[in-house]
Amino acid sequence: MIGTKFVIYRFSQQLQDQRNQSGRAKRKETPSGKKNPVRKGAQARRQAARKVREQRNEYFRQMAIDKAIERDRERQLKNQD
């Protein structure tokens, strides 16, 4: 085995206080729109595809309902005759 080094980190309250005073401790939070533009684009495409899919499914669902109503009317007319 080649040599390894272990670094032991000790929490220093003094250093933490210095960071708090200098403003380094708190990072400015990035706006959600600027985090990852690639992911944002992919999410937008996915959402658009989902919307198109839902509209298509709703259209076919409505057509199936209309066909079923039409079939029931025809059956009732045949039964009346």
C-alpha positions as CSV (number, residue, x, y, z in Angstrom):
1,M,0.0,0.0,0.0
2,I,1.3,3.4,-0.9
3,G,1.1,6.0,1.9
4,T,-2.2,7.6,2.8
5,K,-2.9,10.8,4.6
6,F,-5.8,11.5,7.0
7,V,-6.9,15.0,7.7
8,I,-8.7,15.6,10.9
9,Y,-11.0,18.6,10.8
10,R,-11.7,20.2,14.1
11,F,-14.6,22.7,14.4
12,S,-13.3,26.1,15.4
13,Q,-15.8,28.5,16.9
14,Q,-13.4,31.4,16.4
15,L,-13.1,30.7,12.7
16,Q,-16.9,30.3,12.4
17,D,-17.4,33.7,14.1
18,Q,-14.9,35.3,11.6
19,R,-16.8,33.8,8.7
20,N,-20.1,35.0,10.0
21,Q,-18.7,38.6,10.3
22,S,-17.2,38.6,6.9
23,G,-20.4,37.3,5.3
24,R,-18.7,34.2,3.9
25,A,-20.8,31.8,6.0
26,K,-24.1,32.4,4.2
27,R,-24.2,32.1,0.5
28,K,-26.7,33.9,-1.6
29,E,-29.3,31.5,-2.8
30,T,-29.6,31.2,-6.5
31,P,-33.0,31.8,-8.0
32,S,-34.7,28.6,-9.0
33,G,-34.8,29.6,-12.7
34,K,-31.0,29.9,-12.9
35,K,-30.0,26.6,-11.3
36,N,-29.8,24.4,-14.4
37,P,-31.0,25.6,-17.8
38,V,-30.7,22.2,-19.3
39,R,-33.0,20.7,-16.8
40,K,-35.3,23.6,-17.0
41,G,-35.6,23.0,-20.8
42,A,-36.1,19.3,-20.4
43,Q,-38.8,19.9,-17.8
44,A,-40.6,22.4,-20.1
45,R,-40.5,19.9,-23.0
46,R,-41.8,17.1,-20.7
47,Q,-44.6,19.4,-19.5
48,A,-45.6,20.4,-23.0
49,A,-45.6,16.7,-24.1
50,R,-47.8,15.9,-21.1
51,K,-50.2,18.6,-22.0
52,V,-50.5,17.4,-25.6
53,R,-50.9,13.8,-24.4
54,E,-53.7,14.8,-22.0
55,Q,-55.5,16.8,-24.7
56,R,-55.3,13.8,-27.1
57,N,-56.5,11.4,-24.4
58,E,-59.4,13.7,-23.5
59,Y,-60.4,13.9,-27.2
60,F,-60.5,10.1,-27.6
61,R,-62.3,9.7,-24.3
62,Q,-64.9,12.2,-25.4
63,M,-65.3,10.4,-28.7
64,A,-65.7,7.0,-27.0
65,I,-68.4,8.5,-24.7
66,D,-70.2,10.0,-27.8
67,K,-70.0,6.6,-29.6
68,A,-71.4,4.8,-26.5
69,I,-74.3,7.3,-26.3
70,E,-75.0,6.8,-30.0
71,R,-74.9,3.0,-29.7
72,D,-77.4,3.2,-26.7
73,R,-79.8,5.3,-28.8
74,E,-79.7,2.9,-31.7
75,R,-80.3,-0.1,-29.3
76,Q,-83.3,1.8,-27.8
77,L,-84.7,2.6,-31.2
78,K,-84.4,-1.1,-32.3
79,N,-86.0,-2.3,-29.1
80,Q,-89.0,0.1,-29.5
81,D,-89.7,-1.2,-33.0
